[in-house]
Amino acid sequence: MERAVGLVTSDDGTEIFYDERTPAGADGPTILLVHGWAQCSRAWEPLIPELTAAGRRVVAVDLRGHGYSSVPDGPDAFTSDRWAADLAAVRASIEGPVVLVGWSYGGLAIADHLAERGTEGVAGVVLIGAITSIGGDESGAFPGGVVGETMAAALPDALSARPGKAIAGLSRLRIMPPAPEFGALAQQQFGYALATPATVRGGLFRRTVDHDADLASWTFPVLVQHGTADAVVAPSVARHHAAMLPDAELDLWEGTGHAPFAEDPRRCADALLEHASRAHSRGGV
């Protein structure tokens, strides 16, 4: 298997890191993995070997301000057009059709990208515990971005630049179930969150965008995968996406938390690979 890492420069000069793995004889669309808020490309490590073993080329990206990508500055650092440009730069580097896989906030970044840059070359999308909107109006949070109980409990302390407040806030965020077998993964995820600068953790929340109207243009197949015990993004979000999208398959995992791909990588990979094959055959890209 060939492995390559790269940096591409987005429209505003932000450097975006990606990790590309290509098994011999790789076929079909590239699977482009987009992580969530205060995480990084390494969060996908439980899943990636399952995908490459099946002969799929996989690219995992570090969103701006996360992991090895550079940290942008200024009031417009985290607008929809910035996320759109970042993913466009990565896609231009890897070339060819893609299945976009967004976990948590990664779903919103994908929604930004498709709204701003269109859907050409996209064979399908997978939303894993994902949001596609953020903020809300006088009636409450947008239905595509309702947070769960532990995310609500983590805010606003998790956005703080003060170490004590940030650690306390992030410790309330339950990504993995409180079980011994997930202890190491939970600690890694906690470390990724603490390593994300406070300006980035806060910047991602300081915007309001509702992509519900844009979802109608997603005419390719979309797999909506969500744990019923997700305490970071409310399961109602998955049901909302399934109702709004023209061609959606709802895959609810009973008793699973916010990261199905980490709790059961093989099951997640099987569902994702089946979706990618279906999307490729139906979409012709």
C-alpha positions as CSV (number, residue, x, y, z in Angstrom):
1,M,0.0,0.0,0.0
2,E,1.2,3.5,-0.9
3,R,0.9,6.2,1.8
4,A,1.4,9.9,1.1
5,V,0.9,13.0,3.2
6,G,0.4,16.4,1.7
7,L,-0.3,20.1,2.3
8,V,-2.5,22.2,0.0
9,T,-3.1,25.9,0.3
10,S,-6.6,27.1,0.5
11,D,-7.9,30.4,-1.0
12,D,-7.0,32.5,2.1
13,G,-3.5,31.0,2.5
14,T,-4.4,28.4,5.1
15,E,-2.4,25.2,4.7
16,I,-4.6,22.1,4.8
17,F,-3.0,18.7,5.6
18,Y,-4.2,15.4,4.3
19,D,-3.2,11.7,4.7
20,E,-3.7,9.5,1.6
21,R,-3.5,5.7,1.6
22,T,-3.8,3.8,-1.7
23,P,-3.8,0.0,-1.7
24,A,-2.6,-1.9,-4.8
25,G,-5.4,-2.1,-7.4
26,A,-7.5,0.5,-5.6
27,D,-10.8,1.0,-7.4
28,G,-13.9,3.2,-7.2
29,P,-14.3,6.7,-5.8
30,T,-11.8,7.9,-3.2
31,I,-13.3,7.9,0.3
32,L,-12.6,11.4,1.7
33,L,-12.9,11.4,5.5
34,V,-13.7,14.8,7.2
35,H,-13.5,14.7,11.0
36,G,-15.4,16.7,13.6
37,W,-15.0,19.7,15.9
38,A,-11.8,19.7,17.9
39,Q,-10.6,16.4,16.5
40,C,-8.2,15.5,13.6
41,S,-7.5,13.0,10.8
42,R,-6.0,10.6,13.3
43,A,-9.4,10.1,14.9
44,W,-10.2,7.9,11.9
45,E,-7.5,5.4,12.6
46,P,-9.8,2.6,13.8
47,L,-11.7,2.7,10.5
48,I,-9.0,3.3,7.8
49,P,-7.5,-0.2,7.8
50,E,-10.9,-1.7,7.3
51,L,-11.4,0.5,4.2
52,T,-8.0,0.0,2.6
53,A,-8.1,-3.8,3.2
54,A,-11.2,-3.7,1.0
55,G,-9.2,-2.0,-1.8
56,R,-10.4,1.5,-1.3
57,R,-8.3,4.6,-1.6
58,V,-8.8,6.7,1.5
59,V,-7.9,10.3,2.2
60,A,-8.3,11.8,5.7
61,V,-8.1,15.6,6.0
62,D,-7.2,17.9,8.9
63,L,-9.7,20.7,8.9
64,R,-8.3,24.2,9.2
65,G,-6.9,24.9,12.7
66,H,-6.9,21.2,13.6
67,G,-4.1,18.6,13.6
68,Y,-1.3,19.5,11.2
69,S,-3.3,22.1,9.2
70,S,-2.4,25.7,9.9
71,V,-4.4,28.0,12.2
72,P,-6.2,30.8,10.4
73,D,-6.8,34.2,11.9
74,G,-9.4,36.9,11.5
75,P,-13.1,37.3,11.7
76,D,-13.8,35.5,8.5
77,A,-11.6,32.4,9.2
78,F,-14.5,30.0,9.6
79,T,-17.1,31.0,7.2
80,S,-18.9,28.7,4.7
81,D,-16.8,29.7,1.8
82,R,-13.6,28.9,3.7
83,W,-14.6,25.4,4.5
84,A,-15.7,25.0,0.9
85,A,-12.4,26.2,-0.5
86,D,-10.4,23.9,1.9
87,L,-12.2,20.8,0.7
88,A,-12.0,22.0,-2.9
89,A,-8.2,22.3,-2.6
90,V,-7.9,18.8,-1.2
91,R,-10.1,17.4,-3.9
92,A,-8.1,19.1,-6.6
93,S,-5.0,17.5,-5.3
94,I,-6.3,14.0,-5.1
95,E,-8.4,14.2,-8.3
96,G,-11.3,12.0,-9.4
97,P,-14.7,11.2,-7.9
98,V,-15.2,11.0,-4.2
99,V,-17.5,9.7,-1.5
100,L,-17.5,12.4,1.2
101,V,-17.7,11.1,4.8
102,G,-18.4,13.7,7.5
103,W,-18.4,13.0,11.2
104,S,-20.0,15.5,13.5
105,Y,-18.9,19.0,12.4
106,G,-17.4,17.4,9.3
107,G,-21.0,17.1,8.0
108,L,-21.3,20.8,8.2
109,A,-18.0,21.4,6.4
110,I,-19.2,19.1,3.6
111,A,-22.6,20.9,3.4
112,D,-20.7,24.2,3.1
113,H,-18.5,22.7,0.3
114,L,-21.4,21.4,-1.7
115,A,-23.5,24.6,-1.3
116,E,-20.6,26.8,-2.4
117,R,-18.9,24.6,-5.0
118,G,-21.7,22.3,-6.3
119,T,-22.0,18.5,-6.4
120,E,-20.0,17.6,-9.5
121,G,-17.7,14.6,-9.0
122,V,-19.5,13.5,-5.8
123,A,-20.6,9.9,-5.9
124,G,-22.2,9.9,-2.5
125,V,-22.1,11.3,1.0
126,V,-22.0,9.5,4.4
127,L,-23.1,11.5,7.5
128,I,-21.9,9.9,10.8
129,G,-23.3,11.5,13.9
130,A,-23.2,14.6,11.8
131,I,-24.7,18.1,11.7
132,T,-25.3,20.2,8.5
133,S,-26.5,23.4,10.2
134,I,-25.4,25.4,13.2
135,G,-27.0,28.0,15.4
136,G,-30.6,28.8,15.2
137,D,-33.3,31.4,15.3
138,E,-36.0,32.7,17.7
139,S,-37.7,29.2,17.6
140,G,-34.5,27.4,18.8
141,A,-31.7,25.4,17.2
142,F,-31.9,24.5,13.6
143,P,-33.1,20.9,13.3
144,G,-30.0,20.0,11.3
145,G,-27.7,21.0,14.2
146,V,-29.3,20.1,17.6
147,V,-26.6,19.2,20.1
148,G,-26.9,16.4,22.7
149,E,-26.8,16.6,26.4
150,T,-23.1,16.3,27.0
151,M,-22.2,18.9,24.3
152,A,-24.7,21.3,25.9
153,A,-23.0,20.6,29.3
154,A,-19.5,21.2,27.9
155,L,-20.4,24.6,26.5
156,P,-19.2,27.3,26.9
157,D,-16.3,26.1,29.1
158,A,-14.9,23.8,26.3
159,L,-14.3,27.0,24.2
160,S,-12.3,28.7,26.9
161,A,-8.6,29.7,26.5
162,R,-8.2,29.1,30.3
163,P,-6.8,25.6,30.8
164,G,-8.8,24.7,33.8
165,K,-12.1,25.7,32.3
166,A,-11.3,24.0,29.0
167,I,-10.3,20.8,30.6
168,A,-13.4,20.8,32.8
169,G,-15.7,21.5,29.9
170,L,-14.1,19.0,27.5
171,S,-14.2,16.3,30.2
172,R,-18.0,16.6,30.1
173,L,-18.1,15.7,26.4
174,R,-18.9,12.0,26.0
175,I,-17.8,10.8,22.6
176,M,-17.1,7.2,23.6
177,P,-19.2,5.0,26.0
178,P,-17.8,4.9,29.5
179,A,-16.5,1.3,29.1
180,P,-13.0,0.1,29.8
181,E,-12.5,-1.2,26.2
182,F,-12.9,2.4,24.9
183,G,-10.7,4.0,27.5
184,A,-7.6,4.5,25.3
185,L,-9.7,5.9,22.4
186,A,-11.5,8.3,24.7
187,Q,-8.2,9.6,26.1
188,Q,-6.8,10.1,22.5
189,Q,-10.0,12.0,21.5
190,F,-9.6,14.2,24.7
191,G,-6.0,14.9,23.7
192,Y,-7.0,15.9,20.2
193,A,-9.6,18.3,21.6
194,L,-7.1,19.9,24.0
195,A,-4.5,20.2,21.2
196,T,-7.0,22.2,19.1
197,P,-6.4,26.0,19.9
198,A,-9.1,27.7,21.8
199,T,-9.5,30.3,19.0
200,V,-10.5,27.4,16.7
201,R,-12.7,25.6,19.2
202,G,-14.6,28.8,19.7
203,G,-14.5,30.1,16.1
204,L,-16.3,27.0,14.8
205,F,-19.3,27.8,17.0
206,R,-19.4,31.5,16.2
207,R,-21.5,31.3,13.1
208,T,-25.0,30.6,12.0
209,V,-25.9,28.7,8.9
210,D,-28.9,26.6,7.9
211,H,-28.3,24.2,5.0
212,D,-31.7,22.6,4.9
213,A,-32.6,24.2,1.6
214,D,-29.3,23.0,0.1
215,L,-29.9,19.4,1.0
216,A,-32.5,19.1,-1.9
217,S,-29.5,19.3,-4.4
218,W,-28.0,16.2,-2.9
219,T,-29.5,13.8,-5.4
220,F,-26.8,11.2,-5.0
221,P,-27.2,8.5,-2.3
222,V,-26.6,9.6,1.3
223,L,-26.0,7.2,4.2
224,V,-27.1,8.7,7.5
225,Q,-25.4,6.8,10.3
226,H,-26.1,7.7,13.9
227,G,-26.0,6.1,17.3
228,T,-29.2,6.2,19.3
229,A,-27.1,7.0,22.5
230,D,-25.2,9.9,20.9
231,A,-24.9,12.6,23.5
232,V,-23.0,15.0,21.4
233,V,-25.3,15.4,18.4
234,A,-28.9,14.6,19.0
235,P,-30.3,11.5,17.2
236,S,-33.2,13.7,16.0
237,V,-30.7,15.3,13.6
238,A,-30.2,12.0,11.8
239,R,-34.0,11.6,11.4
240,H,-34.3,15.1,10.2
241,H,-31.6,14.5,7.5
242,A,-33.3,11.3,6.4
243,A,-36.6,13.2,6.0
244,M,-35.0,16.1,4.1
245,L,-32.6,14.3,1.7
246,P,-34.0,13.1,-1.6
247,D,-32.1,9.7,-1.5
248,A,-31.2,8.9,2.1
249,E,-30.7,5.6,3.9
250,L,-31.1,5.9,7.7
251,D,-28.8,3.6,9.7
252,L,-29.5,3.9,13.4
253,W,-27.2,2.0,15.7
254,E,-29.0,1.0,18.9
255,G,-27.1,2.0,22.0
256,T,-24.1,3.4,20.2
257,G,-22.6,6.8,20.9
258,H,-21.1,9.6,18.9
259,A,-18.4,7.6,17.0
260,P,-19.8,4.4,15.5
261,F,-16.7,4.0,13.4
262,A,-14.6,3.8,16.6
263,E,-17.0,1.6,18.5
264,D,-17.3,-1.0,15.7
265,P,-15.0,-0.2,12.8
266,R,-15.8,-3.4,10.8
267,R,-19.6,-2.8,10.9
268,C,-19.1,0.9,10.0
269,A,-16.7,0.0,7.1
270,D,-19.1,-2.7,5.8
271,A,-22.0,-0.2,5.7
272,L,-19.8,2.6,4.2
273,L,-18.3,0.3,1.5
274,E,-21.7,-1.0,0.5
275,H,-22.9,2.6,0.2
276,A,-19.8,3.6,-1.8
277,S,-20.4,0.7,-4.3
278,R,-24.1,1.6,-4.6
279,A,-23.3,5.3,-5.1
280,H,-20.7,4.6,-7.7
281,S,-22.9,2.2,-9.7
282,R,-25.9,4.6,-9.5
283,G,-24.1,7.8,-10.0
284,G,-21.7,6.8,-12.7
285,V,-18.8,8.9,-11.4
